[in-house]
Amino acid sequence: MNKELTNEEKRVILNKGTELPFSGKYYNFHERGTYVCKQCGTPLYFSEAKFDSGCGWPSFDEEISGAVRRLPDVDGRRTEIVCAKCGGHLGHVFTGEGFTPKDTRHCVNSISMDFVPEDKQEETEVAIFAGGCFWGVEHLMQQQPGILSIEVGYIGGSTENPTYREVCSHTTGHAEAVRIVFDPKKVSYTTLAKLFFEIHDPTQSDGQGPDLGDQYRSEIFYTTSRQKEIAEELIGQLQGKGCQVVTRVTPATVFWKAEDYHQNYYNKTGKAPYCHRYIPRF
């Protein structure tokens, strides 16, 4: 449910206005925590991504994966950024300025955001699933309520900071995977793990549909001992139904975030998964 806005908040968030430079409460602000959408409360930026660009508005070089949508601005020159959930106006994004190694600047109106200090953030949990091309897994998993952020990347290999090209060469041992941060008060790990088994084929070894190779293997990388127990219990249930599950259950290692163009791929392109679909199994 969206928050009721003041007239000034409506001017910026709904009518795409801009607050005066150097006037926003978060411009010269350095606390640790998470910036969330003023209108709907969706997490948008972690404080680690904030930097001082001297422009007069809060600047971030990376959004929480899937939280921000880019649109051509009506002026025909700039790129507008809005909350991906509610469409509220945030500001504009610029590249090629060289402020940080990520070479990206999200210029955001303070009035479009609220801030949740690190010590007041709700307890979260991390889940990591690999089941074929990470585009499809991300697209179908991110629609589940209770997920705070989701990003695609590589895990389970031997090379540090692997690239997509290296992973596809079958020399690093990594799997394409999604890393999900979720609120266990709103969605359980069991629910997420069941959904994982229902959006890919857990009986296909080293591939999903036409995508073949060890990077497309079915694997759950658990981050707690309870996650391991749940994954094994669900596999046992499926095997009891005659499903020949080949999904591995492995302790999580370092998760390397994939290149930006892989993040939120299907939402950005408007395409649909070609090797993932929902099939009830439980």
Backbone bond lengths (Angstrom), bond angles and torsions (degrees), N, CA, C in turn:
res aa  C-N    CA-C-N  psi(-1)  N-CA   C-N-CA  omega(-1)  CA-C   N-CA-C  phi
1 M - - - 1.462 - - 1.515 108.84 -
2 N 1.329 116.95 129.41 1.449 121.20 -177.69 1.528 111.47 -75.71
3 K 1.314 115.25 146.56 1.454 122.73 179.49 1.530 110.21 -74.65
4 E 1.330 116.71 145.60 1.460 120.22 174.81 1.521 108.92 -72.81
5 L 1.323 117.48 129.83 1.458 122.78 -173.01 1.525 112.11 -101.28
6 T 1.330 115.91 150.99 1.462 121.04 172.13 1.532 108.52 -74.75
7 N 1.313 117.11 170.52 1.462 120.70 179.90 1.524 111.46 -61.61
8 E 1.335 116.87 -40.17 1.461 119.45 180.00 1.524 110.91 -69.67
9 E 1.321 117.27 -37.59 1.463 120.27 176.57 1.526 110.35 -64.77
10 K 1.315 117.31 -39.36 1.460 120.41 176.75 1.518 111.16 -62.93
11 R 1.342 116.49 -39.84 1.466 119.96 -179.29 1.523 111.40 -58.46
12 V 1.322 116.63 -39.68 1.468 120.62 -177.81 1.528 111.33 -86.84
13 I 1.334 116.94 -51.65 1.463 121.21 -170.83 1.524 112.69 -74.72
14 L 1.321 116.92 -41.11 1.464 120.32 -177.53 1.525 112.85 -93.78
15 N 1.331 116.38 -36.71 1.468 120.12 -175.32 1.520 113.26 -103.79
16 K 1.343 116.08 10.95 1.472 123.31 172.01 1.528 112.83 60.94
17 G 1.335 115.35 40.20 1.453 120.04 175.86 1.521 111.62 -82.93
18 T 1.332 116.27 -175.97 1.467 121.98 -179.46 1.522 109.23 -137.28
19 E 1.318 117.03 132.72 1.453 120.21 176.29 1.532 109.36 -77.40
20 L 1.303 117.56 159.16 1.462 121.55 -179.12 1.523 110.46 -64.12
21 P 1.346 118.51 143.02 1.470 120.38 178.81 1.525 110.98 -62.29
22 F 1.322 115.70 146.37 1.465 125.03 177.78 1.534 113.23 66.23
23 S 1.339 116.87 10.72 1.463 119.85 -177.94 1.524 112.99 -103.13
24 G 1.312 118.64 -16.97 1.453 122.20 -174.68 1.512 113.16 -74.75
25 K 1.329 116.55 148.14 1.471 121.58 -176.15 1.520 113.10 -67.73
26 Y 1.342 118.40 -20.92 1.456 120.28 -177.50 1.521 113.67 -103.62
27 Y 1.339 117.69 6.64 1.470 118.36 -179.90 1.530 110.69 -65.16
28 N 1.315 117.67 -56.95 1.467 121.62 179.26 1.527 107.83 -103.72
29 F 1.313 115.09 70.46 1.460 122.42 -171.23 1.523 108.08 -138.75
30 H 1.343 116.76 130.90 1.470 118.60 -169.08 1.525 114.06 -133.17
31 E 1.320 119.06 18.70 1.461 120.14 179.35 1.529 110.94 -73.49
32 R 1.331 115.52 156.91 1.458 121.56 178.23 1.528 109.41 -90.63
33 G 1.332 114.78 136.20 1.449 119.90 -179.68 1.514 110.94 161.12
34 T 1.316 116.73 -151.10 1.459 121.84 -175.60 1.524 110.34 -131.08
35 Y 1.327 115.98 133.78 1.462 122.48 175.15 1.526 108.08 -90.90
36 V 1.326 116.25 128.89 1.460 121.07 -175.93 1.524 109.77 -121.98
37 C 1.312 116.39 160.31 1.452 122.30 179.89 1.534 109.98 -64.76
38 K 1.329 116.75 129.66 1.469 121.00 -179.47 1.529 110.94 -62.20
39 Q 1.336 117.00 -35.04 1.459 119.96 -173.62 1.524 113.55 -80.95
40 C 1.354 117.81 -43.56 1.473 119.09 -173.82 1.521 114.38 -119.97
41 G 1.348 117.52 -8.25 1.459 120.30 176.28 1.513 116.07 83.80
42 T 1.328 117.84 6.03 1.461 121.03 179.52 1.536 110.76 -68.23
43 P 1.349 119.03 131.50 1.468 120.44 176.21 1.529 110.78 -61.58
44 L 1.333 116.76 130.46 1.463 122.25 -176.51 1.524 113.44 -112.63
45 Y 1.338 116.43 -46.54 1.463 120.97 -174.64 1.527 110.00 -142.00
46 F 1.334 115.96 138.64 1.451 120.73 169.56 1.528 108.34 -85.07
47 S 1.324 116.74 149.54 1.465 120.53 -177.03 1.521 112.24 -61.51
48 E 1.339 117.20 -25.25 1.474 120.05 179.69 1.530 112.29 -63.44
49 A 1.340 116.90 -21.26 1.463 120.56 -178.48 1.528 112.40 -88.38
50 K 1.315 117.98 -4.95 1.473 121.77 -176.33 1.532 110.00 -82.98
51 F 1.320 116.01 140.72 1.464 120.79 176.72 1.524 108.99 -147.85
52 D 1.329 115.70 163.39 1.465 121.28 -178.76 1.519 109.13 -94.63
53 S 1.325 116.06 109.33 1.462 120.53 179.21 1.528 111.97 -97.45
54 G 1.350 116.13 -8.20 1.453 120.12 -178.75 1.517 114.09 75.54
55 C 1.331 117.77 10.52 1.464 120.85 -173.97 1.524 113.49 -84.44
56 G 1.335 117.02 -16.56 1.456 119.46 -179.30 1.512 114.61 104.36
57 W 1.342 117.40 -6.61 1.458 122.98 177.98 1.525 109.28 -130.17
58 P 1.322 118.97 155.15 1.466 120.48 175.25 1.531 110.55 -55.08
59 S 1.327 116.16 136.76 1.464 121.28 -178.32 1.517 110.15 -123.74
60 F 1.318 115.99 137.92 1.463 122.67 179.23 1.527 108.45 -133.70
61 D 1.334 117.24 142.24 1.472 118.76 179.42 1.522 112.87 -100.59
62 E 1.353 117.16 2.63 1.461 119.84 177.24 1.517 109.28 -162.71
63 E 1.337 116.10 134.78 1.454 121.27 175.48 1.526 109.95 -92.18
64 I 1.316 116.81 165.04 1.457 120.94 169.69 1.522 106.60 -67.31
65 S 1.314 116.21 131.84 1.459 120.69 -172.21 1.526 111.91 -53.06
66 G 1.332 115.53 126.60 1.453 121.76 176.74 1.510 115.33 82.82
67 A 1.351 118.44 -1.44 1.464 121.19 -173.90 1.519 113.64 -87.81
68 V 1.337 117.00 -22.35 1.468 121.22 -173.55 1.524 110.00 -124.30
69 R 1.331 115.49 134.94 1.460 120.83 179.03 1.528 109.59 -111.25
70 R 1.329 115.60 140.88 1.465 121.69 -179.78 1.528 109.99 -102.96
71 L 1.330 115.83 136.51 1.454 121.73 -179.11 1.526 109.86 -136.13
72 P 1.326 118.79 146.33 1.468 120.15 173.86 1.530 109.03 -61.93
73 D 1.315 117.32 130.94 1.454 120.39 179.18 1.526 110.18 -74.39
74 V 1.333 115.98 153.35 1.464 120.01 -179.70 1.518 112.09 -64.63
75 D 1.340 117.78 -18.60 1.464 119.41 179.17 1.528 111.98 -76.32
76 G 1.351 116.59 -7.26 1.455 120.01 177.31 1.509 115.09 77.47
77 R 1.334 117.87 0.27 1.467 121.01 -175.73 1.529 112.75 -119.11
78 R 1.298 115.80 -39.84 1.458 119.79 -174.14 1.526 111.96 -100.97
79 T 1.359 114.88 172.51 1.462 121.36 176.41 1.525 108.27 -115.13
80 E 1.311 115.78 119.11 1.456 121.07 179.30 1.526 109.79 -80.63
81 I 1.336 116.86 149.91 1.455 121.58 173.05 1.531 108.63 -121.31
82 V 1.339 115.03 135.85 1.462 121.66 179.54 1.516 109.06 -132.64
83 C 1.316 116.31 159.68 1.463 121.25 173.51 1.523 108.03 -63.75
84 A 1.313 116.90 126.81 1.466 120.57 -176.92 1.525 111.81 -66.52
85 K 1.316 118.12 -22.98 1.468 120.44 -177.31 1.524 111.81 -85.19
86 C 1.349 117.83 -50.28 1.469 119.83 -173.37 1.515 113.76 -109.03
87 G 1.347 117.85 -10.92 1.455 120.72 178.99 1.517 114.53 82.04
88 G 1.330 117.73 6.23 1.457 121.01 179.65 1.524 112.04 -63.36
89 H 1.327 116.76 137.83 1.467 122.03 -178.94 1.524 110.63 -68.37
90 L 1.329 116.40 131.62 1.457 122.53 178.19 1.522 111.79 -107.79
91 G 1.327 116.53 -45.31 1.460 120.94 -176.89 1.511 109.74 162.22
92 H 1.348 116.06 -133.24 1.456 121.26 -179.92 1.529 110.13 -140.29
93 V 1.321 116.57 158.44 1.459 121.32 178.58 1.518 108.93 -119.73
94 F 1.340 115.32 140.60 1.462 121.99 -178.30 1.529 109.29 -130.49
95 T 1.300 117.24 146.98 1.464 122.71 176.73 1.526 109.17 -129.73
96 G 1.328 115.18 165.38 1.465 119.45 176.32 1.506 115.17 81.81
97 E 1.327 117.76 11.30 1.469 120.34 -178.30 1.525 112.80 -92.77
98 G 1.341 117.29 -20.04 1.459 120.83 175.09 1.522 116.14 77.15
99 F 1.331 117.72 19.68 1.460 119.12 -179.18 1.526 112.42 -67.61
100 T 1.340 117.12 -39.96 1.456 122.27 -179.58 1.531 108.00 -134.91
101 P 1.330 117.99 167.48 1.472 119.83 178.29 1.521 113.66 -57.75
102 K 1.334 117.84 -25.05 1.463 120.12 178.89 1.519 112.13 -78.96
103 D 1.336 116.79 -12.16 1.467 123.00 172.52 1.529 112.57 55.17
104 T 1.318 115.45 36.16 1.463 121.29 -179.38 1.521 108.95 -136.41
105 R 1.338 116.38 139.71 1.463 120.72 177.20 1.521 109.83 -132.24
106 H 1.329 115.80 110.61 1.454 121.16 170.33 1.523 106.44 -86.12
107 C 1.307 116.73 112.93 1.463 122.84 -179.89 1.526 106.83 -97.38
108 V 1.343 116.68 106.65 1.464 121.35 -166.82 1.531 110.98 -118.62
109 N 1.310 116.01 138.02 1.460 121.10 173.60 1.526 109.93 -70.81
110 S 1.327 116.83 129.77 1.464 119.87 177.54 1.521 111.26 -57.86
111 I 1.320 116.48 -37.20 1.455 120.89 -175.44 1.528 112.39 -66.81
112 S 1.330 116.66 -15.73 1.471 120.74 178.29 1.518 112.32 -83.69
113 M 1.343 117.10 -3.25 1.458 120.24 -173.15 1.525 112.28 -130.31
114 D 1.313 115.46 158.06 1.457 124.84 163.16 1.521 106.89 -117.78
115 F 1.329 116.98 166.40 1.459 120.82 -178.73 1.518 109.87 -127.28
116 V 1.339 115.47 132.84 1.466 121.71 177.08 1.522 108.03 -111.67
117 P 1.343 118.23 110.63 1.479 120.42 -179.43 1.520 111.61 -59.44
118 E 1.318 115.34 151.25 1.458 120.63 -176.83 1.522 112.40 -56.44
119 D 1.337 117.44 -39.20 1.469 119.37 -176.10 1.526 113.15 -78.24
120 K 1.345 117.55 -3.73 1.462 120.77 178.80 1.525 112.49 -114.90
121 Q 1.320 116.40 4.34 1.453 119.41 179.30 1.524 109.98 -72.89
122 E 1.324 115.37 144.14 1.451 119.73 178.88 1.529 110.28 -65.59
123 E 1.311 115.43 151.20 1.461 120.33 177.66 1.519 110.04 -61.39
124 T 1.306 116.01 133.07 1.461 120.90 -179.73 1.520 109.85 -122.99
125 E 1.327 115.06 166.95 1.462 121.72 177.98 1.515 107.88 -136.31
126 V 1.323 116.57 155.41 1.463 122.17 -178.40 1.521 109.52 -115.63
127 A 1.338 115.54 133.24 1.466 122.11 175.77 1.524 108.33 -124.51
128 I 1.328 117.18 141.12 1.462 121.30 -179.85 1.531 108.85 -130.77
129 F 1.332 115.22 123.18 1.464 121.29 -177.75 1.524 110.40 -128.44
130 A 1.333 116.19 140.27 1.466 122.57 174.49 1.522 107.88 -124.88
131 G 1.336 116.42 126.01 1.465 119.08 -178.37 1.506 111.48 -159.90
132 G 1.329 116.26 64.73 1.460 119.83 -177.65 1.509 111.37 92.68
133 C 1.320 117.39 -161.22 1.456 122.63 -180.00 1.529 109.96 -55.08
134 F 1.325 116.89 125.76 1.460 119.10 -175.15 1.527 113.73 -67.84
135 W 1.327 117.81 -16.95 1.471 119.71 176.31 1.523 110.80 -59.61
136 G 1.338 115.81 -48.00 1.455 120.03 -176.44 1.516 112.78 -69.64
137 V 1.340 116.57 -41.67 1.460 119.92 179.33 1.526 109.97 -61.81
138 E 1.329 116.50 -45.46 1.466 120.67 178.69 1.520 111.02 -59.02
139 H 1.328 116.56 -47.52 1.465 121.41 -174.80 1.523 111.94 -60.71
140 L 1.315 117.52 -43.14 1.459 120.57 -176.88 1.524 112.68 -81.81
141 M 1.330 117.53 -30.71 1.460 119.95 179.43 1.521 111.48 -75.50
142 Q 1.337 117.79 -35.59 1.460 120.29 -172.63 1.530 112.89 -68.67
143 Q 1.322 117.48 -10.66 1.458 120.56 179.32 1.528 112.44 -83.10
144 Q 1.325 116.51 -4.39 1.455 121.78 -179.32 1.532 110.64 -79.44
145 P 1.335 119.39 123.28 1.470 120.84 176.07 1.524 111.01 -58.94
146 G 1.319 116.55 147.91 1.454 121.85 179.23 1.508 113.79 99.29
147 I 1.336 116.94 -11.67 1.466 120.46 177.43 1.530 109.05 -82.51
148 L 1.319 116.30 126.47 1.463 121.32 -178.79 1.515 112.09 -89.39
149 S 1.311 117.17 -37.35 1.467 121.05 176.50 1.518 108.91 -157.51
150 I 1.316 115.66 154.30 1.465 121.27 178.31 1.517 108.15 -146.29
151 E 1.304 116.46 137.04 1.457 120.57 178.08 1.521 109.41 -143.31
152 V 1.324 116.00 153.66 1.462 120.51 -179.56 1.525 109.34 -102.13
153 G 1.338 114.82 151.68 1.456 118.60 -178.89 1.513 111.65 -175.49
154 Y 1.321 115.37 -157.49 1.458 122.00 -172.19 1.534 109.92 -128.38
155 I 1.340 115.89 140.42 1.462 120.54 -178.33 1.526 108.87 -152.60
156 G 1.335 115.36 156.24 1.462 120.57 173.40 1.508 115.06 89.31
157 G 1.331 117.75 12.02 1.461 120.29 -178.51 1.516 112.82 -114.20
158 S 1.320 115.43 -170.23 1.458 120.86 -173.68 1.518 114.13 -110.09
159 T 1.324 117.93 -10.35 1.465 121.65 -175.80 1.521 110.67 -97.22
160 E 1.332 116.99 137.64 1.453 120.43 177.12 1.530 110.28 -79.27
161 N 1.336 114.29 140.18 1.463 121.54 176.37 1.526 112.56 48.05
162 P 1.324 118.63 55.09 1.470 121.31 -176.19 1.526 111.71 -69.59
163 T 1.314 116.13 151.32 1.458 122.01 174.62 1.525 108.95 -96.37
164 Y 1.315 116.40 165.80 1.457 121.15 178.28 1.527 110.60 -59.94
165 R 1.323 115.44 -42.05 1.465 119.75 179.71 1.529 110.99 -61.01
166 E 1.331 116.80 -42.04 1.465 120.53 -179.71 1.529 111.18 -66.41
167 V 1.330 116.88 -41.71 1.463 120.20 179.41 1.520 110.57 -63.08
168 C 1.338 116.31 -40.45 1.467 120.41 -179.55 1.528 112.73 -71.20
169 S 1.327 116.81 -13.65 1.468 119.98 179.60 1.530 111.92 -80.37
170 H 1.341 116.70 -6.45 1.475 122.97 178.94 1.525 112.22 64.78
171 T 1.328 117.35 27.42 1.466 120.51 -179.64 1.525 112.79 -110.53
172 T 1.336 118.09 -8.28 1.466 119.82 -175.16 1.529 112.79 -103.53
173 G 1.333 117.28 -22.18 1.453 120.71 -179.12 1.520 115.05 82.45
174 H 1.323 117.73 4.91 1.461 120.55 -178.45 1.526 112.33 -78.79
175 A 1.311 114.51 153.86 1.465 121.92 171.11 1.521 108.31 -108.48
176 E 1.334 116.06 146.21 1.458 120.07 170.42 1.526 106.58 -73.22
177 A 1.335 117.47 130.73 1.459 120.29 -173.44 1.526 110.94 -146.65
178 V 1.324 115.35 168.38 1.459 121.45 172.91 1.520 108.40 -118.68
179 R 1.313 115.50 140.50 1.466 122.59 176.93 1.520 107.22 -111.52
180 I 1.322 116.11 119.44 1.459 122.20 -174.25 1.528 109.70 -114.26
181 V 1.323 116.26 127.79 1.460 121.36 169.54 1.528 106.29 -102.12
182 F 1.330 117.10 123.09 1.452 120.02 -175.54 1.518 111.73 -134.74
183 D 1.326 114.67 161.19 1.453 122.64 178.63 1.529 107.98 -95.61
184 P 1.331 118.52 107.18 1.466 120.36 -176.20 1.519 113.52 -65.79
185 K 1.353 117.82 -11.06 1.459 120.22 175.53 1.531 110.67 -79.85
186 K 1.335 116.32 -18.00 1.458 120.43 -176.98 1.526 112.71 -109.50
187 V 1.318 117.33 -26.20 1.465 121.07 178.00 1.522 107.97 -149.19
188 S 1.312 117.00 136.82 1.460 120.58 -178.29 1.524 111.16 -89.19
189 Y 1.327 115.10 158.38 1.470 119.50 175.25 1.521 109.61 -63.25
190 T 1.315 117.46 -35.19 1.470 120.68 178.34 1.522 110.42 -58.79
191 T 1.328 117.16 -44.04 1.467 121.14 179.09 1.522 111.06 -61.39
192 L 1.331 116.64 -43.81 1.463 120.10 179.96 1.527 111.11 -66.36
193 A 1.321 116.81 -42.86 1.469 120.21 -179.33 1.524 110.99 -65.68
194 K 1.334 117.70 -39.65 1.467 120.18 176.30 1.524 110.44 -61.70
195 L 1.329 116.16 -44.32 1.465 119.96 178.90 1.523 110.38 -60.96
196 F 1.320 117.41 -40.48 1.462 121.30 177.94 1.529 111.05 -57.30
197 F 1.329 116.46 -45.39 1.461 119.82 -179.80 1.532 112.33 -68.61
198 E 1.331 116.67 -20.37 1.462 120.15 -176.37 1.528 113.83 -96.68
199 I 1.342 117.50 -6.99 1.471 118.96 179.16 1.525 112.25 -108.84
200 H 1.339 117.14 1.18 1.463 119.66 174.31 1.524 108.12 -143.45
201 D 1.308 116.93 170.22 1.461 122.17 -178.72 1.525 109.48 -93.66
202 P 1.328 118.38 102.03 1.465 120.86 -177.07 1.526 113.41 -76.02
203 T 1.339 117.04 1.66 1.467 120.09 178.22 1.522 112.08 -99.35
204 Q 1.333 117.65 -5.60 1.465 120.96 -178.65 1.517 109.78 -94.95
205 S 1.317 116.67 122.95 1.455 122.39 -177.35 1.526 110.74 -88.93
206 D 1.336 115.89 132.69 1.460 122.76 176.83 1.525 112.79 52.03
207 G 1.322 115.61 50.55 1.449 118.49 175.41 1.511 112.61 163.48
208 Q 1.320 114.98 164.00 1.451 122.22 172.16 1.513 106.98 -139.78
209 G 1.342 115.65 118.09 1.450 118.76 -178.31 1.519 110.69 58.82
210 P 1.336 116.92 -128.67 1.473 119.86 -178.49 1.522 113.93 -80.34
211 D 1.338 117.17 -9.71 1.470 120.14 -179.88 1.528 109.07 -84.76
212 L 1.311 116.37 109.99 1.457 121.15 -176.83 1.518 111.17 -116.67
213 G 1.327 115.95 143.17 1.451 121.05 179.24 1.512 110.67 140.98
214 D 1.338 116.99 158.17 1.458 120.66 -175.93 1.515 112.74 -64.84
215 Q 1.335 118.49 -22.94 1.466 119.71 178.26 1.523 112.52 -71.30
216 Y 1.339 116.50 -13.17 1.470 121.65 -179.63 1.532 111.88 -103.00
217 R 1.314 117.75 15.78 1.460 121.43 -176.91 1.532 111.65 -66.20
218 S 1.323 115.12 160.88 1.457 122.12 176.90 1.528 108.25 -93.42
219 E 1.339 115.97 118.49 1.465 118.87 -175.51 1.524 110.06 -155.94
220 I 1.305 116.32 137.59 1.458 122.97 173.55 1.521 107.89 -106.30
221 F 1.319 116.11 125.34 1.461 121.66 177.92 1.530 107.24 -105.63
222 Y 1.337 115.91 102.74 1.451 119.71 -174.00 1.532 111.26 -82.21
223 T 1.342 115.16 146.45 1.467 121.22 -179.92 1.524 111.92 -109.64
224 T 1.337 117.17 -7.09 1.465 121.73 174.88 1.530 108.13 -141.03
225 S 1.317 115.80 160.18 1.474 119.45 179.09 1.525 110.43 -65.69
226 R 1.337 116.84 -32.31 1.472 119.62 179.08 1.526 110.79 -66.86
227 Q 1.329 117.74 -36.99 1.462 120.47 175.95 1.524 110.31 -60.79
228 K 1.313 117.15 -40.56 1.467 121.26 177.81 1.528 110.38 -60.23
229 E 1.325 116.43 -45.94 1.461 120.53 -179.88 1.527 111.42 -61.71
230 I 1.337 116.10 -43.53 1.468 120.06 -179.06 1.525 110.59 -64.31
231 A 1.335 116.79 -44.31 1.465 120.35 -179.49 1.524 110.56 -60.58
232 E 1.312 116.66 -44.12 1.465 120.17 -179.33 1.533 111.55 -68.30
233 E 1.336 116.49 -35.55 1.470 119.78 176.91 1.525 110.61 -64.01
234 L 1.330 117.56 -42.78 1.464 121.24 -179.63 1.524 111.37 -67.16
235 I 1.325 116.31 -39.22 1.465 119.36 176.73 1.531 109.77 -62.32
236 G 1.332 116.57 -40.37 1.453 120.43 177.87 1.528 111.69 -62.14
237 Q 1.328 116.87 -39.80 1.466 120.48 177.68 1.526 111.18 -62.42
238 L 1.335 115.88 -44.08 1.462 119.97 -179.68 1.524 111.37 -66.34
239 Q 1.317 116.16 -41.26 1.468 119.44 178.52 1.525 110.64 -64.42
240 G 1.336 116.40 -32.84 1.452 120.47 176.93 1.519 112.62 -66.53
241 K 1.319 116.40 -20.47 1.457 121.68 176.75 1.527 112.34 -93.92
242 G 1.342 115.45 5.34 1.459 119.90 178.91 1.508 114.47 90.74
243 C 1.321 117.46 9.23 1.477 121.58 179.36 1.528 109.25 -85.57
244 Q 1.318 116.52 119.10 1.466 121.62 -176.95 1.531 110.22 -83.34
245 V 1.324 115.95 78.24 1.457 122.14 -174.24 1.528 111.17 -71.61
246 V 1.333 116.15 132.96 1.467 120.83 176.67 1.537 111.21 -112.37
247 T 1.323 116.42 3.74 1.467 121.41 -177.89 1.521 111.08 -58.68
248 R 1.325 115.98 129.24 1.465 120.88 176.39 1.533 109.27 -85.52
249 V 1.323 116.94 151.71 1.460 122.69 175.04 1.526 106.82 -122.35
250 T 1.332 115.65 112.46 1.461 121.58 -167.06 1.530 110.73 -134.37
251 P 1.340 117.98 142.43 1.470 118.65 176.04 1.529 110.41 -63.98
252 A 1.315 115.83 139.92 1.465 120.40 -177.90 1.527 110.98 -67.21
253 T 1.316 115.24 139.03 1.461 122.43 172.45 1.530 107.15 -113.21
254 V 1.308 117.38 -157.83 1.467 120.25 -178.25 1.525 110.23 -68.12
255 F 1.312 115.83 129.93 1.467 121.94 175.79 1.516 107.93 -99.91
256 W 1.335 115.15 122.40 1.465 120.97 -179.51 1.523 109.03 -102.71
257 K 1.318 117.17 118.18 1.462 120.85 -179.34 1.524 110.36 -64.01
258 A 1.336 116.30 135.95 1.465 121.18 -179.14 1.532 110.71 -77.03
259 E 1.303 114.51 170.50 1.456 121.90 -179.96 1.530 111.09 -57.04
260 D 1.338 116.30 152.19 1.464 121.25 -174.24 1.530 112.65 -56.84
261 Y 1.340 117.58 -36.20 1.462 118.50 -175.17 1.521 112.40 -68.37
262 H 1.331 117.18 -15.14 1.464 120.50 176.86 1.530 112.08 -84.05
263 Q 1.327 117.82 -20.68 1.453 121.03 -174.51 1.536 110.72 -72.97
264 N 1.353 115.30 132.23 1.466 121.15 175.58 1.531 110.96 55.30
265 Y 1.319 116.56 38.54 1.469 122.68 -168.93 1.531 113.50 -57.95
266 Y 1.321 117.12 -50.05 1.461 118.81 -174.16 1.527 112.40 -70.34
267 N 1.335 117.25 -33.28 1.458 118.62 176.36 1.526 111.12 -68.74
268 K 1.325 116.99 -35.21 1.463 120.25 179.93 1.519 112.09 -72.66
269 T 1.319 117.28 -35.44 1.468 120.31 -174.85 1.519 113.26 -94.31
270 G 1.329 117.14 -17.80 1.462 120.09 -177.21 1.517 113.33 77.30
271 K 1.337 116.58 8.62 1.455 120.70 179.06 1.523 110.18 -87.92
272 A 1.323 116.74 179.49 1.462 121.86 -178.90 1.528 109.87 -129.08
273 P 1.336 117.72 150.98 1.469 120.43 179.38 1.521 112.05 -57.00
274 Y 1.324 116.03 140.24 1.464 120.62 -179.75 1.523 112.73 -106.62
275 C 1.329 117.87 -11.20 1.466 118.97 -179.98 1.526 112.14 -131.40
276 H 1.324 117.54 15.41 1.457 121.59 175.95 1.524 109.13 -132.95
277 R 1.311 116.21 136.09 1.457 121.36 173.44 1.525 107.98 -154.66
278 Y 1.312 115.71 158.06 1.461 120.54 -176.44 1.524 111.63 -81.87
279 I 1.338 115.68 125.40 1.465 122.19 175.57 1.522 108.07 -131.59
280 P 1.341 118.74 114.96 1.470 120.64 178.95 1.538 111.03 -59.09
281 R 1.316 117.00 132.17 1.477 120.05 -179.68 1.526 111.97 -128.12
282 F 1.322 117.78 -11.88 1.472 119.60 -175.89 1.538 111.26 -113.53
